[in-house]
Amino acid sequence: MEQHTVVRCAEGHVFSTATFPMQNLLEGRLGPGRLIRCPQCGRLRNSVPADVAELSGAQLARALRLEAVESLA
């Protein structure tokens, strides 16, 4: 089964993505955010992993239904 990560975009939309690669630049990490096309607004947005403990059951279920198609690492 494919693992999904629940993320929040810069606009506050919550959705899931199948891939959320972490990248390093030499010795330092570039940060937790990634450019992902938000399925709610359709724009490339900086997105970070969402704190699922802060989401209600309905919000989490909706986030898992809304899946990002593309991601740019």
LUMSEKE-130169 format. One record per residue (C-alpha): residue number from 1; residue in three letters; chain; x, y, z. Coordinates in pm, 1 decimal, always signed. Example, Ala and Ser with C-alpha at 12.3 -4.5 7.8 and 13.67 -1.06 7.14 Angstrom:
# residues 2
  num  residu  chaine         u         v         w
    1     ALA       A   +1230.0    -450.0    +780.0
    2     SER       A   +1367.0    -106.0    +714.0
//
This chain:
# residues 73
  num  residu  chaine         u         v         w
    1     MET       A      +0.0      +0.0      +0.0
    2     GLU       A    +123.7    +345.0     -90.2
    3     GLN       A    +197.7    +575.8    +202.8
    4     HIS       A     +47.1    +924.3    +191.7
    5     THR       A    +163.9   +1236.3    +372.5
    6     VAL       A     -93.5   +1494.4    +479.3
    7     VAL       A     +39.3   +1841.9    +397.6
    8     ARG       A     -73.4   +2203.6    +429.6
    9     CYS       A      -2.7   +2454.4    +153.5
   10     ALA       A     +90.5   +2819.3    +205.6
   11     GLU       A    -276.3   +2914.8    +156.4
   12     GLY       A    -381.7   +2680.7    +440.0
   13     HIS       A    -538.8   +2407.8    +223.8
   14     VAL       A    -490.2   +2055.6    +361.2
   15     PHE       A    -444.6   +1761.6    +123.7
   16     SER       A    -235.9   +1448.6     +81.5
   17     THR       A     +50.1   +1350.4    -143.8
   18     ALA       A    +201.7   +1012.3    -221.3
   19     THR       A    +552.2   +1153.6    -242.1
   20     PHE       A    +706.3   +1410.9     -16.5
   21     PRO       A   +1081.6   +1388.7     -77.5
   22     MET       A   +1323.0   +1552.5    +160.3
   23     GLN       A   +1628.7   +1709.2      -4.2
   24     ASN       A   +1974.2   +1798.9    +114.3
   25     LEU       A   +2207.2   +2059.4     -27.6
   26     LEU       A   +2557.5   +1936.3     +56.9
   27     GLU       A   +2560.2   +1922.3    +438.9
   28     GLY       A   +2245.5   +2126.7    +506.4
   29     ARG       A   +1879.3   +2043.6    +463.4
   30     LEU       A   +1681.8   +2273.1    +234.5
   31     GLY       A   +1389.1   +2273.7    +475.8
   32     PRO       A   +1065.6   +2085.5    +525.9
   33     GLY       A    +866.8   +2263.7    +253.3
   34     ARG       A    +821.8   +2145.6    -105.0
   35     LEU       A    +655.2   +2294.8    -411.9
   36     ILE       A    +337.6   +2097.1    -474.9
   37     ARG       A     +40.1   +2178.7    -696.3
   38     CYS       A    -247.7   +2227.3    -454.3
   39     PRO       A    -555.0   +2028.7    -565.7
   40     GLN       A    -787.9   +2292.7    -416.3
   41     CYS       A    -657.3   +2607.2    -585.0
   42     GLY       A    -453.4   +2448.0    -866.8
   43     ARG       A    -141.6   +2658.1    -802.0
   44     LEU       A    +211.2   +2555.8    -713.6
   45     ARG       A    +243.3   +2629.6    -344.0
   46     ASN       A    +506.8   +2573.5     -80.5
   47     SER       A    +369.1   +2289.5    +132.6
   48     VAL       A    +480.3   +2140.5    +463.0
   49     PRO       A    +370.6   +1828.8    +652.0
   50     ALA       A     +53.2   +1903.3    +848.6
   51     ASP       A     +18.1   +1826.5   +1218.5
   52     VAL       A    -249.0   +1556.8   +1198.3
   53     ALA       A    -310.3   +1581.0   +1573.6
   54     GLU       A    -458.1   +1929.2   +1515.4
   55     LEU       A    -698.2   +1809.3   +1242.4
   56     SER       A   -1048.7   +1684.5   +1310.9
   57     GLY       A   -1155.3   +1347.0   +1176.5
   58     ALA       A   -1353.1   +1514.7    +898.4
   59     GLN       A   -1057.9   +1735.4    +799.5
   60     LEU       A    -823.5   +1435.3    +791.6
   61     ALA       A   -1067.5   +1230.1    +582.8
   62     ARG       A   -1106.1   +1518.7    +335.0
   63     ALA       A    -727.9   +1567.2    +316.3
   64     LEU       A    -680.9   +1199.0    +233.0
   65     ARG       A    -942.7   +1224.9     -44.9
   66     LEU       A    -774.7   +1533.4    -197.3
   67     GLU       A    -449.5   +1408.4    -341.9
   68     ALA       A    -185.3   +1616.9    -516.5
   69     VAL       A     -95.9   +1481.2    -860.5
   70     GLU       A    +233.7   +1657.4    -922.9
   71     SER       A    +514.4   +1756.0    -696.2
   72     LEU       A    +840.1   +1932.7    -758.5
   73     ALA       A   +1112.9   +1845.9    -512.6
//
